Amino acid sequence: MGRVDAAPAGRELVQRDIREETVSVRGTEYPRNDVYPTPEGYVPRFSRKKDQTLAKPALIPWAARSERDAVLRFLGTERGAEYLKYAGDQFGRYKNNNPHFAYEALRDTAGDAGSTTHTWIEWWISGRQGLEPECEGPSEVARRSMQQWFEAVTLVPKYIETAVHLLPSEFPPDGMGGRLDCFAEVDIPDTAPQHSHDCLTGPVLLDWKTSAGIYPDFTLQVAFYGYALHKREGTPWPVPGVIVRPPKTEVEFTKRGGWPEVKVIPPARMERAWVAVRAMQNLYTFLQEEG
C-alpha cells in the first residue's frame, strides 16, 4: 500500500500551532503553514503563489451573494428590526459581534468539510486500519460518493499525502512546495459511470477536490505535483492526472447517481500545464518585484 507521511490529526494540530508565525523567503514574509522546508531552505507552497497570481473570478460574486444573504437573514430577525430603526448603532454592534465576513465563515466551514473528506479518503486508500473517521453533513455525502467510486475502480497507492517540492536551484528564484493527495497505479474501466474517457491503466496523479466545481487552475496544481514528485522520487513523467470531485449535497448526489465528477488530464496536457506553472512562477516573481 501507499506511504503515509503523517497522521491527519497531527498535521491539523501542527497547522493550528504555526498559523500565526511567519517565515521570510527571499525578503517576502509568508505564514509558516504556507512554506515547506527543503535542503535549500523554505520554499513557498504552490497554492499560495497561485492565489496571489491567478484571480478566481467566481469567488467575487459568491462572496457578494454570501454577504447579501447574511444581511437579509439578519434583517429578518428581531435584532434586524432594531437595525432598521437605528441603522448606524445597530450595524456597529452587529459587526463588533461578528468581526468576520459571512463568506469567510462559509469558506472555513467548507474547508472543514473538505479536510474531513480528505481524512476519510486517506484512511480508505491506506488500508482502512484503525477507526473509521467520522463524517457528517457534506462530508458524509462526499464519503458515500467516494466509496462508491473506489469500489468501482482498482487503485494501488504508491504515495499518499506526500510533501513534494522544487528547490530554488531547480525552480528559481525561490522554489515551490506542496502536498499531493495520491500517486497510484490504477485501472479505471471505461464503463464506469460518469467517466467520459477510455479505460485508464497505469500510474496516475490523483487529486481529491471538494469544491463546487473542477476549475481550470486545478490542472496546474496537479501538473506541479506530478513534476515535483518526478524530480524527488524518479516517478514517471508525464503521467495522466485524475481529479475526482464528490458531491456534497444530497441533491447533487442523487442527480449524479452517487458518482463523483471525474476529470482526466492526458499526459500531453500535463506537460502543457507544467509550462503554464513555470509561466505563473515568472509572473509571480515579477509582481513581487514590482510590489
CORHU-V788270 format. One record per pair of residues at least 12 apart in sequence whose ideal C-beta (glycine too) atoms are under 10 Angstrom apart, sorted by the first residue. I is the first residue (numbers start at 1). GAP is how many residues later the second one is. Records with the same first field share a line. If there is no record, write none. Layout:
# CORHU-V788270
I: GAP ; GAP
This chain:
# CORHU-V788270
1: 124 ; 125 ; 126 ; 128 ; 155 ; 156 ; 157 ; 159 ; 183
2: 120 ; 123 ; 124 ; 125 ; 153 ; 154 ; 155 ; 156 ; 157 ; 158 ; 159 ; 160 ; 180 ; 181 ; 182
3: 123 ; 154 ; 155 ; 156 ; 157 ; 158 ; 159 ; 180 ; 230
4: 118 ; 119 ; 121 ; 122 ; 123 ; 125 ; 153 ; 155 ; 156 ; 157 ; 158
5: 154 ; 155 ; 156 ; 157 ; 158 ; 174
6: 155 ; 157 ; 173
7: 112 ; 115 ; 123 ; 154
8: 107 ; 108 ; 110 ; 111 ; 112 ; 113 ; 114 ; 115 ; 125 ; 153
9: 110 ; 124
11: 22 ; 104 ; 108 ; 150 ; 152 ; 168
12: 103 ; 107
14: 18 ; 19
15: 16 ; 17 ; 18 ; 100
16: 17
17: 15 ; 16
18: 13 ; 14 ; 15 ; 16 ; 17
19: 12 ; 13 ; 14 ; 15
20: 12 ; 13
21: 12
22: 12 ; 13
23: 12 ; 14 ; 18 ; 19 ; 21
24: 17 ; 18
25: 16 ; 17 ; 18 ; 19 ; 143 ; 148 ; 149 ; 150
26: 15 ; 16 ; 17 ; 18 ; 142 ; 147 ; 148 ; 149 ; 259 ; 262
27: 147 ; 261
28: 16 ; 146 ; 260 ; 263
30: 12 ; 13 ; 14 ; 15 ; 18 ; 144
31: 14 ; 17
33: 12 ; 15
34: 13 ; 14 ; 15 ; 17 ; 143
35: 13 ; 130 ; 139 ; 140 ; 142
36: 127 ; 128 ; 129 ; 139 ; 140 ; 141 ; 142 ; 143
37: 126 ; 128 ; 140
38: 125 ; 127 ; 128 ; 129 ; 130 ; 131 ; 132 ; 137 ; 138 ; 139 ; 194
39: 126 ; 128 ; 130
40: 125 ; 127 ; 128 ; 129 ; 130 ; 134 ; 135
41: 126 ; 127 ; 133 ; 134
42: 123 ; 126 ; 132 ; 133 ; 135
43: 122 ; 123 ; 124 ; 125 ; 127 ; 128 ; 131 ; 132 ; 133 ; 134 ; 135
44: 121 ; 130 ; 131 ; 132 ; 133 ; 134 ; 237 ; 240
45: 118 ; 120 ; 131 ; 132 ; 133 ; 134
46: 118 ; 119 ; 120 ; 130 ; 131 ; 132 ; 133 ; 134 ; 174 ; 175 ; 178 ; 179 ; 182 ; 231 ; 234 ; 235
47: 130 ; 131 ; 132 ; 170 ; 174 ; 177
48: 128 ; 129 ; 130 ; 236
49: 125 ; 127 ; 128 ; 129 ; 175 ; 228 ; 231 ; 232 ; 234 ; 235 ; 236 ; 239
50: 126 ; 128 ; 167 ; 168 ; 170 ; 171 ; 174 ; 227 ; 230 ; 234
51: 166
52: 231 ; 232 ; 235 ; 236 ; 239
53: 164 ; 226 ; 227 ; 228 ; 229 ; 230 ; 231 ; 232 ; 233 ; 234 ; 235
54: 161 ; 162 ; 163 ; 166 ; 222 ; 226 ; 229 ; 230
55: 162
56: 159 ; 161
58: 153 ; 154 ; 155 ; 157
59: 44 ; 48
60: 43
62: 41 ; 44 ; 45 ; 150
63: 38 ; 39 ; 40 ; 41 ; 43 ; 44
64: 39
65: 37 ; 38
66: 35 ; 36 ; 37 ; 38 ; 39 ; 40 ; 41
67: 34 ; 35 ; 36
68: 34
69: 33 ; 34 ; 37
70: 24 ; 28 ; 31 ; 32 ; 33 ; 35 ; 36
71: 12 ; 20 ; 23 ; 31
73: 29
74: 16 ; 17 ; 20 ; 24 ; 28
79: 14 ; 15 ; 18
80: 14
82: 12
109: 28 ; 29
110: 28 ; 100 ; 101 ; 102 ; 138
111: 99
112: 25 ; 26 ; 27
113: 22 ; 23 ; 24 ; 25 ; 26 ; 27 ; 28 ; 29 ; 97 ; 135
114: 24 ; 25 ; 28 ; 94 ; 95 ; 96 ; 97 ; 134
115: 24 ; 95
116: 17 ; 18 ; 19 ; 20 ; 21 ; 22 ; 23 ; 24 ; 26 ; 27 ; 94
117: 16 ; 18 ; 21 ; 22 ; 23 ; 24 ; 25 ; 26 ; 28 ; 29 ; 91 ; 92 ; 93 ; 129 ; 131
118: 15 ; 21 ; 24 ; 43 ; 63 ; 90 ; 91 ; 92
119: 14 ; 15 ; 16 ; 20 ; 42
120: 12 ; 13 ; 14 ; 15 ; 19 ; 20 ; 22 ; 23 ; 26 ; 27 ; 88
121: 12 ; 21 ; 22 ; 25 ; 26 ; 29 ; 39 ; 40 ; 60 ; 61 ; 85 ; 87 ; 89 ; 123 ; 125
122: 35 ; 38 ; 39 ; 59 ; 60 ; 86
124: 19 ; 22 ; 23 ; 26 ; 31
125: 21 ; 25 ; 30 ; 31 ; 32 ; 35 ; 36 ; 56 ; 57 ; 59 ; 81 ; 83
126: 31 ; 34 ; 35 ; 56
127: 30
137: 111 ; 112
138: 72 ; 108 ; 109 ; 110 ; 111 ; 112
139: 71 ; 107 ; 109
140: 108 ; 110
141: 105 ; 106 ; 107 ; 108 ; 109 ; 110 ; 111 ; 112 ; 113 ; 117
142: 66 ; 67 ; 68 ; 103 ; 104 ; 105 ; 106 ; 107 ; 111 ; 118
143: 103
144: 102 ; 103 ; 106 ; 109 ; 114
145: 49 ; 99 ; 100 ; 101 ; 102 ; 103 ; 107 ; 108 ; 111 ; 112 ; 113 ; 114 ; 115 ; 116
146: 62 ; 64 ; 98 ; 99 ; 100 ; 101 ; 112 ; 113 ; 114
147: 99 ; 111
148: 45 ; 98 ; 105 ; 109 ; 110 ; 111 ; 112
149: 39 ; 43 ; 44 ; 45 ; 46 ; 95 ; 97 ; 109 ; 110 ; 111 ; 113
150: 94 ; 110
152: 36 ; 37 ; 39 ; 40 ; 41 ; 42 ; 43 ; 107
153: 31 ; 33 ; 34 ; 35 ; 36 ; 39 ; 42 ; 47 ; 89 ; 91 ; 109
154: 30 ; 31 ; 32 ; 33 ; 34 ; 35 ; 47
155: 27 ; 29 ; 30 ; 31 ; 32 ; 33 ; 49 ; 51 ; 87
156: 28 ; 29 ; 30 ; 31 ; 47
157: 24 ; 25 ; 26 ; 27 ; 28 ; 29 ; 49
158: 24 ; 25 ; 26 ; 27 ; 45 ; 71 ; 75 ; 77
159: 21 ; 22 ; 23 ; 24 ; 25 ; 46 ; 47 ; 66 ; 70 ; 73 ; 74 ; 76
160: 20 ; 21 ; 22 ; 23 ; 24 ; 46
161: 18 ; 19 ; 20 ; 21
162: 16 ; 17 ; 18 ; 19 ; 20 ; 21 ; 63 ; 66 ; 67 ; 70 ; 71
163: 14 ; 15 ; 16 ; 17 ; 65 ; 69
164: 12 ; 13 ; 14 ; 15 ; 16 ; 19 ; 60 ; 61 ; 62 ; 63 ; 64 ; 65 ; 66 ; 67 ; 68 ; 69
165: 12 ; 13 ; 14 ; 63 ; 64 ; 66 ; 67
166: 12 ; 58 ; 61 ; 62 ; 65 ; 66 ; 111 ; 115
167: 61 ; 64 ; 65
170: 58 ; 61 ; 62
171: 53 ; 56 ; 57 ; 60 ; 106 ; 107 ; 110
172: 109 ; 110 ; 113
173: 108 ; 109 ; 111 ; 112 ; 115 ; 116
174: 107 ; 110 ; 111 ; 114
175: 53 ; 106
176: 48 ; 52 ; 101 ; 104 ; 105 ; 108
177: 47 ; 51
178: 43 ; 46 ; 47 ; 50 ; 51
179: 46
180: 25 ; 26 ; 27 ; 41 ; 42 ; 44 ; 45 ; 46 ; 48 ; 49
181: 24 ; 25 ; 26 ; 27 ; 28 ; 41 ; 44 ; 62 ; 63
182: 22 ; 23 ; 24 ; 25 ; 26 ; 43 ; 60 ; 62
183: 20 ; 21 ; 22 ; 23 ; 42 ; 43 ; 46 ; 47 ; 50 ; 52 ; 53 ; 56
184: 18 ; 19 ; 20 ; 21 ; 22 ; 58
185: 16 ; 17 ; 18 ; 19
186: 14 ; 15 ; 16 ; 17 ; 18 ; 20 ; 54 ; 56
187: 12 ; 13 ; 14 ; 15
188: 12 ; 13 ; 16 ; 52 ; 54 ; 74 ; 76
189: 12
192: 67 ; 70
193: 63 ; 64 ; 65 ; 66 ; 67 ; 69
194: 50 ; 62 ; 63 ; 64 ; 65 ; 66 ; 67 ; 68
195: 47 ; 64 ; 67 ; 69
196: 66 ; 67 ; 68
197: 43 ; 45 ; 65 ; 66 ; 67 ; 69
198: 66
200: 40 ; 42 ; 62 ; 64 ; 66
201: 39
202: 34 ; 37 ; 38
203: 23 ; 32 ; 33 ; 34 ; 36 ; 37
204: 18 ; 22 ; 32 ; 35 ; 36 ; 37 ; 38 ; 60 ; 61 ; 63
205: 16 ; 17 ; 18 ; 19 ; 20 ; 21 ; 22 ; 24 ; 25 ; 30 ; 32 ; 33 ; 34 ; 35 ; 36 ; 37 ; 38 ; 60 ; 65
206: 16 ; 19 ; 34 ; 35 ; 36 ; 37 ; 38
207: 12 ; 14 ; 15 ; 18 ; 19 ; 34 ; 35 ; 36 ; 37 ; 38 ; 56 ; 58
208: 34 ; 35 ; 36 ; 37 ; 38 ; 52
209: 12 ; 13 ; 34 ; 35 ; 36 ; 37 ; 51 ; 52 ; 54
210: 34 ; 35 ; 36 ; 37 ; 38 ; 50
211: 32 ; 34 ; 37
212: 33 ; 36 ; 37 ; 40
213: 32 ; 48
214: 29 ; 30 ; 31 ; 47 ; 48 ; 49
215: 28 ; 30
216: 57 ; 60
217: 56 ; 59 ; 63
218: 23 ; 25 ; 27 ; 45 ; 47 ; 55
219: 22 ; 24 ; 44 ; 46 ; 50 ; 51 ; 53 ; 54 ; 55 ; 57 ; 58
220: 53 ; 54 ; 56 ; 57 ; 59 ; 60
221: 20 ; 22 ; 52 ; 56
222: 18 ; 19 ; 20 ; 21 ; 41 ; 43 ; 47 ; 48 ; 51 ; 52
223: 14 ; 15 ; 18 ; 42 ; 46 ; 47 ; 48 ; 49 ; 50 ; 51 ; 52 ; 53 ; 54
224: 46 ; 49 ; 50 ; 52 ; 53 ; 54 ; 56 ; 57
225: 16
226: 12 ; 13 ; 14 ; 15 ; 39 ; 41 ; 44 ; 45 ; 47 ; 48
227: 43 ; 44 ; 46 ; 47 ; 50 ; 51
228: 46 ; 49
230: 44
236: 31
237: 30 ; 33 ; 34 ; 37
238: 27 ; 28 ; 29 ; 30 ; 31 ; 32 ; 33 ; 34 ; 35 ; 36
239: 26 ; 27 ; 28 ; 31
240: 24 ; 25 ; 26 ; 27 ; 28 ; 29 ; 30
241: 22 ; 23 ; 24 ; 25 ; 26 ; 28 ; 29 ; 32
242: 20 ; 21 ; 22 ; 23
243: 17 ; 18 ; 19 ; 20 ; 21 ; 22
244: 15 ; 16 ; 17 ; 18 ; 19 ; 20
245: 15 ; 16 ; 17 ; 18
246: 12 ; 13 ; 14 ; 15 ; 16
247: 12 ; 13 ; 14
